Amino acid sequence: MKVSINAVGICHLHKKGDGRVEWEKIIQNYICSPCKVGVLGATVETGRPVSGVMSYLMLQGFKLYPINPKYVGLKIFGLDFYATIRDVPDVLDIISVFISPQNQAFLLDDLENLTYKPIVWMQPGAENPELEGRLKALGYSVVSGQCLMAIHKLHCGKSRRRP
């Protein structure tokens, strides 16, 4: 796969026969057409960046699944927390990772135990080149170092606001 960075620093993924989703398809099919997103590292602390991204994505029509074993039994924005990716009762299109690389050891095993391959979106601060390489080798599409909310704002026009 070839990766290029344009003038505004946006990473473009170019498909090279390996089955991963192209950047343009990710934007069209998953970002500008709201999808199902597992938010790994979600928290009940509403002042955290992850909470701001979740609030924005909810307003845009995304279906979110907060994932953090620390908060199982609690809610954020009316949504139940799940302990692991495997516990989410839906097929996720994207796993948005908000946890630091040193806390990601379990992620590959959790993903390999799914019956599908979601896009793995490493938010800024969650980049992990070693894990990203392993995921790509297994056929996962990986976006790294880009904020899901910022990419939505950049590529999908004006925000939708609920009345």
Backbone as JSON, one array per atom type, in Angstrom:
{
  "sequence": "MKVSINAVGICHLHKKGDGRVEWEKIIQNYICSPCKVGVLGATVETGRPVSGVMSYLMLQGFKLYPINPKYVGLKIFGLDFYATIRDVPDVLDIISVFISPQNQAFLLDDLENLTYKPIVWMQPGAENPELEGRLKALGYSVVSGQCLMAIHKLHCGKSRRRP",
  "N": [[0.83, -1.18, 0.0], [0.49, 2.22, -0.76], [1.24, 5.28, 0.78], [0.42, 8.65, 0.98], [0.94, 12.13, 1.72], [-0.95, 15.02, 1.63], [-0.96, 18.6, 0.85], [-2.2, 19.76, 3.07], [-1.67, 18.02, 5.07], [-3.16, 15.69, 5.2], [-3.61, 12.26, 5.34], [-3.5, 9.95, 2.74], [-4.71, 6.85, 1.7], [-3.75, 4.4, -0.53], [-5.06, 1.89, -2.42], [-3.59, -1.24, -3.04], [-4.2, -3.72, -4.22], [-4.58, -5.29, -1.93], [-6.89, -5.57, -0.53], [-7.65, -3.78, 1.48], [-9.53, -0.91, 2.44], [-9.82, 1.94, 0.39], [-8.77, 5.35, 0.97], [-10.53, 7.35, -0.07], [-12.89, 5.89, -0.26], [-13.3, 5.3, 2.41], [-13.84, 7.85, 3.41], [-16.18, 8.52, 1.91], [-17.98, 6.31, 2.38], [-18.0, 5.83, 5.14], [-17.37, 8.07, 6.72], [-18.6, 10.47, 5.72], [-21.06, 9.37, 5.41], [-22.69, 8.59, 8.0], [-21.7, 6.05, 10.28], [-21.29, 2.98, 12.19], [-19.52, 3.2, 15.12], [-17.08, 2.04, 17.28], [-15.86, 3.25, 20.26], [-12.97, 3.18, 21.58], [-11.64, 3.54, 24.66], [-13.32, 5.41, 25.63], [-14.79, 7.65, 28.02], [-16.35, 8.65, 31.14], [-15.78, 11.16, 31.81], [-16.58, 14.16, 30.82], [-15.1, 16.35, 29.93], [-12.93, 15.53, 28.5], [-10.96, 15.0, 25.46], [-11.91, 12.76, 23.95], [-14.59, 12.64, 24.67], [-15.59, 15.02, 23.61], [-15.28, 14.51, 20.87], [-16.99, 12.32, 20.64], [-19.48, 13.53, 21.28], [-19.75, 15.34, 19.14], [-19.79, 13.52, 16.94], [-22.13, 12.08, 17.5], [-24.05, 14.08, 17.12], [-23.85, 14.26, 14.41], [-25.02, 12.01, 13.49], [-23.82, 9.51, 13.78], [-23.66, 6.15, 14.99], [-22.75, 5.27, 18.1], [-20.56, 3.34, 20.21], [-19.44, 3.21, 23.28], [-16.41, 2.02, 24.63], [-14.89, 0.68, 27.34], [-13.62, -1.0, 29.96], [-13.53, -0.08, 32.55], [-15.76, 1.48, 32.99], [-18.09, -0.01, 32.73], [-21.52, -0.53, 33.14], [-22.09, 2.05, 33.56], [-23.08, 5.16, 31.92], [-22.56, 7.28, 29.05], [-23.62, 10.17, 27.51], [-26.09, 8.96, 27.38], [-25.49, 6.45, 26.45], [-24.65, 3.02, 26.85], [-21.72, 1.59, 28.32], [-19.29, -0.72, 27.06], [-17.28, -3.55, 27.86], [-15.31, -4.7, 26.2], [-14.33, -4.78, 22.72], [-15.38, -7.07, 21.63], [-17.7, -7.4, 23.1], [-19.59, -5.67, 22.1], [-22.79, -5.49, 20.71], [-23.17, -5.32, 17.95], [-22.15, -5.08, 14.51], [-19.28, -3.37, 13.95], [-18.24, -0.56, 12.05], [-16.04, 1.08, 12.26], [-13.32, 1.16, 14.51], [-12.51, 3.42, 16.77], [-9.65, 4.52, 18.18], [-8.66, 5.66, 21.24], [-6.75, 5.27, 23.15], [-3.54, 5.15, 24.7], [-0.47, 4.0, 23.13], [1.01, 2.24, 24.84], [-0.97, 0.98, 26.24], [-2.31, -0.72, 24.55], [-1.95, -3.45, 24.15], [-3.78, -5.62, 24.17], [-5.39, -5.21, 21.98], [-4.96, -6.27, 19.32], [-5.51, -9.03, 19.69], [-8.22, -8.86, 20.48], [-9.38, -7.8, 18.14], [-8.78, -9.83, 16.28], [-10.46, -11.82, 17.16], [-12.93, -11.13, 16.28], [-15.55, -11.59, 13.84], [-15.41, -10.11, 11.61], [-13.79, -7.35, 9.89], [-13.21, -4.36, 11.08], [-12.51, -0.91, 10.22], [-9.59, 0.4, 11.57], [-9.05, 3.11, 13.49], [-6.69, 5.16, 14.48], [-6.59, 7.59, 16.7], [-5.13, 10.93, 17.13], [-2.29, 10.73, 19.18], [-2.7, 8.11, 19.82], [-1.31, 6.66, 18.04], [0.47, 3.86, 16.79], [2.95, 2.5, 15.42], [4.04, -0.15, 15.23], [1.88, -1.91, 15.92], [0.06, -1.02, 13.99], [1.35, -1.83, 11.62], [1.21, -4.62, 11.93], [-1.56, -4.98, 11.93], [-2.24, -4.08, 9.34], [-0.87, -6.01, 7.85], [-2.5, -8.13, 8.36], [-4.69, -7.5, 6.9], [-6.33, -5.4, 7.68], [-7.78, -2.16, 7.37], [-6.18, 0.8, 8.22], [-6.22, 3.9, 9.78], [-4.22, 6.52, 10.78], [-3.27, 8.86, 13.26], [-5.05, 10.87, 12.63], [-7.8, 12.92, 13.39], [-11.01, 11.79, 13.82], [-13.28, 13.44, 14.02], [-12.28, 15.88, 13.0], [-11.63, 15.11, 10.39], [-14.17, 14.51, 9.43], [-15.35, 17.08, 9.55], [-13.72, 18.41, 7.69], [-14.11, 17.03, 5.23], [-16.83, 16.6, 4.88], [-18.54, 18.75, 4.77], [-20.8, 21.17, 6.17], [-21.67, 20.97, 9.63], [-24.26, 18.93, 10.91], [-26.89, 19.99, 12.8], [-28.93, 19.1, 15.42], [-32.3, 20.04, 16.02]],
  "CA": [[0.0, 0.0, 0.0], [1.2, 3.48, -0.84], [0.67, 6.33, 1.61], [0.92, 9.98, 0.64], [0.41, 13.21, 2.53], [-1.16, 16.19, 0.77], [-0.47, 19.88, 1.35], [-2.76, 20.09, 4.37], [-1.29, 16.99, 6.02], [-4.13, 14.6, 5.26], [-3.04, 10.99, 4.87], [-4.3, 9.24, 1.75], [-4.36, 5.44, 1.54], [-3.96, 3.97, -1.91], [-5.21, 0.44, -2.47], [-2.63, -1.92, -3.91], [-4.58, -5.13, -4.36], [-4.49, -6.03, -0.68], [-8.21, -5.7, 0.07], [-7.99, -2.71, 2.41], [-10.39, 0.12, 1.88], [-9.14, 3.16, -0.01], [-9.1, 6.54, 1.73], [-11.72, 7.99, -0.61], [-14.03, 5.05, 0.11], [-13.52, 5.5, 3.85], [-14.51, 9.14, 3.56], [-17.52, 8.46, 1.33], [-18.86, 5.27, 2.92], [-18.0, 5.71, 6.6], [-17.25, 9.35, 7.41], [-19.68, 11.37, 5.27], [-22.28, 8.59, 5.59], [-22.45, 8.13, 9.36], [-21.64, 4.6, 10.44], [-21.22, 2.46, 13.56], [-18.16, 3.42, 15.61], [-16.71, 1.66, 18.63], [-14.96, 4.27, 20.78], [-12.1, 2.5, 22.54], [-11.06, 4.54, 25.54], [-14.35, 6.36, 26.03], [-14.78, 7.92, 29.45], [-17.47, 9.43, 31.66], [-15.26, 12.51, 32.03], [-17.03, 14.87, 29.63], [-14.14, 17.36, 29.51], [-11.82, 14.9, 27.76], [-11.12, 15.07, 23.99], [-12.74, 11.67, 23.44], [-15.99, 12.99, 24.89], [-15.93, 16.04, 22.62], [-15.42, 13.83, 19.57], [-18.23, 11.54, 20.69], [-20.61, 14.44, 21.23], [-19.84, 15.82, 17.76], [-20.2, 12.43, 16.04], [-23.54, 11.79, 17.76], [-24.84, 15.12, 16.45], [-23.77, 14.03, 12.96], [-25.79, 10.82, 13.16], [-23.07, 8.27, 13.96], [-24.09, 5.28, 16.08], [-21.52, 5.08, 18.88], [-20.49, 2.31, 21.24], [-18.29, 3.47, 24.15], [-15.75, 0.79, 25.08], [-13.92, 0.87, 28.42], [-14.06, -1.89, 31.05], [-13.59, 0.69, 33.81], [-17.04, 2.16, 33.15], [-19.23, -0.89, 32.47], [-22.62, -0.25, 34.07], [-22.34, 3.49, 33.51], [-23.46, 5.67, 30.6], [-22.15, 8.6, 28.59], [-24.57, 10.65, 26.51], [-27.17, 7.99, 27.32], [-25.01, 5.2, 25.84], [-24.01, 2.06, 27.75], [-20.33, 1.21, 28.07], [-18.96, -2.13, 26.86], [-15.95, -3.86, 28.39], [-14.39, -4.98, 25.1], [-14.89, -4.72, 21.36], [-16.17, -8.31, 21.43], [-18.98, -7.3, 23.81], [-20.52, -4.8, 21.37], [-23.75, -6.39, 20.06], [-23.38, -4.89, 16.58], [-20.95, -5.09, 13.67], [-18.75, -2.01, 13.9], [-17.55, -0.16, 10.83], [-14.78, 1.7, 12.67], [-12.89, 1.19, 15.91], [-11.76, 4.66, 16.98], [-8.79, 4.22, 19.32], [-8.26, 6.83, 22.04], [-5.87, 4.84, 24.24], [-2.13, 5.3, 24.35], [0.14, 2.76, 22.62], [1.43, 1.31, 25.91], [-2.16, 0.3, 26.77], [-3.0, -1.36, 23.42], [-1.49, -4.83, 23.96], [-4.92, -6.51, 23.99], [-6.21, -4.81, 20.83], [-4.84, -7.21, 18.21], [-6.27, -10.24, 20.03], [-9.65, -8.56, 20.43], [-9.78, -7.67, 16.74], [-8.69, -11.14, 15.61], [-11.56, -12.66, 17.61], [-14.15, -10.71, 15.61], [-15.83, -12.29, 12.59], [-15.34, -9.09, 10.58], [-12.61, -6.49, 10.03], [-13.53, -2.94, 11.04], [-11.42, 0.04, 10.01], [-9.0, 0.78, 12.85], [-8.76, 4.54, 13.38], [-5.83, 5.57, 15.59], [-6.7, 9.03, 16.93], [-3.86, 11.54, 17.53], [-1.84, 10.29, 20.49], [-2.89, 6.67, 19.91], [-0.55, 6.04, 16.95], [1.3, 2.74, 17.22], [3.44, 1.95, 14.15], [4.21, -1.6, 15.27], [0.55, -2.52, 15.83], [-0.51, -0.66, 12.69], [1.96, -2.72, 10.64], [0.66, -5.96, 12.11], [-2.95, -4.96, 11.48], [-2.25, -3.99, 7.87], [-0.45, -7.32, 7.34], [-3.65, -9.03, 8.5], [-5.75, -7.06, 6.01], [-7.14, -4.32, 8.23], [-7.53, -0.78, 6.97], [-5.78, 1.55, 9.4], [-6.0, 5.34, 9.64], [-3.42, 6.85, 11.95], [-2.89, 10.24, 13.53], [-6.06, 11.79, 12.13], [-8.97, 13.0, 14.25], [-12.24, 11.44, 13.11], [-14.12, 14.63, 13.97], [-11.66, 16.85, 12.08], [-11.77, 14.6, 9.02], [-15.58, 14.71, 9.07], [-15.54, 18.52, 9.28], [-12.98, 18.77, 6.49], [-14.58, 16.38, 4.01], [-18.27, 16.35, 4.79], [-19.32, 19.98, 4.76], [-21.28, 21.76, 7.42], [-22.2, 20.09, 10.67], [-25.72, 18.84, 11.07], [-27.29, 20.28, 14.18], [-30.29, 18.69, 15.73], [-33.07, 21.16, 16.58]],
  "C": [[0.88, 1.24, 0.0], [0.48, 4.51, 0.02], [1.26, 7.64, 1.16], [0.25, 11.01, 1.52], [0.24, 14.42, 1.62], [-0.73, 17.46, 1.49], [-1.02, 20.25, 2.72], [-2.52, 18.97, 5.39], [-2.28, 15.84, 6.15], [-3.51, 13.36, 4.62], [-4.01, 10.34, 3.89], [-3.8, 7.81, 1.63], [-4.68, 5.04, 0.12], [-3.97, 2.45, -1.95], [-4.22, -0.16, -3.46], [-2.95, -3.42, -3.91], [-4.59, -5.92, -3.07], [-5.83, -6.11, 0.06], [-8.58, -4.62, 1.07], [-8.77, -1.62, 1.68], [-9.56, 1.37, 1.55], [-9.64, 4.34, 0.81], [-10.39, 7.19, 1.24], [-12.98, 7.21, -0.26], [-14.34, 5.19, 1.59], [-14.29, 6.8, 4.07], [-15.96, 9.04, 3.1], [-18.45, 7.52, 2.09], [-18.96, 5.24, 4.44], [-17.95, 7.05, 7.33], [-18.38, 10.29, 7.01], [-21.04, 10.67, 5.27], [-22.15, 7.96, 6.97], [-22.61, 6.62, 9.53], [-21.61, 4.24, 11.93], [-19.76, 2.49, 14.02], [-18.03, 2.93, 17.05], [-15.65, 2.64, 19.11], [-14.16, 3.65, 21.92], [-11.36, 3.53, 23.37], [-12.04, 5.63, 25.92], [-14.33, 6.51, 27.55], [-16.04, 8.67, 29.85], [-17.05, 10.87, 31.91], [-15.53, 13.35, 30.78], [-16.08, 15.97, 29.16], [-12.99, 16.82, 28.69], [-12.05, 14.99, 26.25], [-12.02, 13.97, 23.43], [-14.22, 11.99, 23.59], [-16.46, 14.06, 23.92], [-16.14, 15.44, 21.24], [-16.71, 13.03, 19.55], [-19.46, 12.42, 20.57], [-20.83, 14.94, 19.8], [-20.37, 14.72, 16.84], [-21.67, 12.06, 16.26], [-24.43, 12.81, 17.06], [-24.86, 14.94, 14.93], [-24.47, 12.74, 12.54], [-25.04, 9.49, 13.27], [-23.68, 7.47, 15.1], [-22.83, 4.88, 16.84], [-21.68, 4.01, 19.95], [-19.25, 2.6, 22.1], [-17.73, 2.16, 24.71], [-14.68, 1.16, 26.11], [-14.39, 0.03, 29.59], [-14.21, -1.17, 32.39], [-14.99, 1.26, 34.07], [-18.26, 1.3, 32.82], [-20.28, -0.67, 33.56], [-22.96, 1.23, 34.13], [-22.72, 3.89, 32.08], [-22.75, 6.98, 30.33], [-23.08, 8.98, 27.45], [-25.71, 9.65, 26.3], [-26.77, 6.64, 26.74], [-24.34, 4.32, 26.89], [-22.56, 1.81, 27.34], [-20.23, -0.3, 27.89], [-17.54, -2.35, 27.33], [-14.92, -4.03, 27.28], [-15.1, -4.8, 23.77], [-15.8, -5.92, 21.13], [-17.54, -8.24, 22.09], [-20.01, -6.45, 23.08], [-21.47, -5.69, 20.56], [-24.05, -6.04, 18.6], [-22.07, -5.04, 15.83], [-20.5, -3.64, 13.53], [-18.06, -1.75, 12.57], [-16.15, 0.36, 11.15], [-14.56, 1.46, 14.16], [-12.03, 2.43, 16.03], [-10.98, 4.51, 18.29], [-8.31, 5.52, 19.97], [-7.34, 6.44, 23.19], [-4.42, 4.88, 23.77], [-1.53, 3.95, 23.94], [0.52, 1.76, 23.72], [0.25, 0.56, 26.53], [-2.93, -0.47, 25.69], [-2.66, -2.85, 23.23], [-2.62, -5.8, 23.63], [-5.62, -6.33, 22.64], [-6.14, -5.81, 19.67], [-5.63, -8.49, 18.49], [-7.77, -10.0, 19.95], [-10.14, -8.48, 18.99], [-9.78, -9.01, 16.02], [-9.83, -12.07, 16.01], [-12.91, -12.23, 17.03], [-14.33, -11.51, 14.32], [-15.8, -11.35, 11.39], [-14.12, -8.21, 10.84], [-13.02, -5.01, 9.92], [-12.29, -2.12, 10.66], [-10.9, 0.4, 11.4], [-8.48, 2.21, 12.71], [-7.98, 4.96, 14.62], [-5.88, 7.1, 15.71], [-5.32, 9.61, 17.27], [-3.51, 11.18, 18.98], [-1.96, 8.78, 20.68], [-2.08, 5.93, 18.83], [0.41, 4.99, 17.51], [1.82, 2.03, 15.97], [3.6, 0.43, 14.13], [2.87, -2.32, 15.12], [-0.09, -2.23, 14.48], [0.04, -1.57, 11.59], [1.4, -4.12, 10.72], [-0.78, -6.03, 11.62], [-3.05, -4.92, 9.96], [-1.85, -5.32, 7.25], [-1.58, -8.34, 7.42], [-4.85, -8.58, 7.67], [-6.67, -5.99, 6.55], [-6.79, -3.01, 7.55], [-7.25, 0.0, 8.24], [-5.6, 3.01, 9.0], [-5.29, 5.76, 10.92], [-3.13, 8.34, 12.04], [-3.86, 11.28, 13.01], [-7.25, 11.76, 13.08], [-10.22, 12.75, 13.41], [-13.16, 12.65, 12.96], [-13.57, 15.65, 12.96], [-11.8, 16.41, 10.63], [-13.21, 14.76, 8.55], [-15.82, 16.17, 8.71], [-14.89, 18.93, 7.97], [-13.63, 18.26, 5.21], [-16.09, 16.34, 3.82], [-19.12, 17.6, 4.91], [-19.75, 20.41, 6.14], [-21.81, 20.69, 8.36], [-23.71, 20.08, 10.62], [-26.02, 19.11, 12.53], [-28.72, 19.83, 14.36], [-31.02, 19.88, 16.34], [-33.24, 21.03, 18.09]]
}
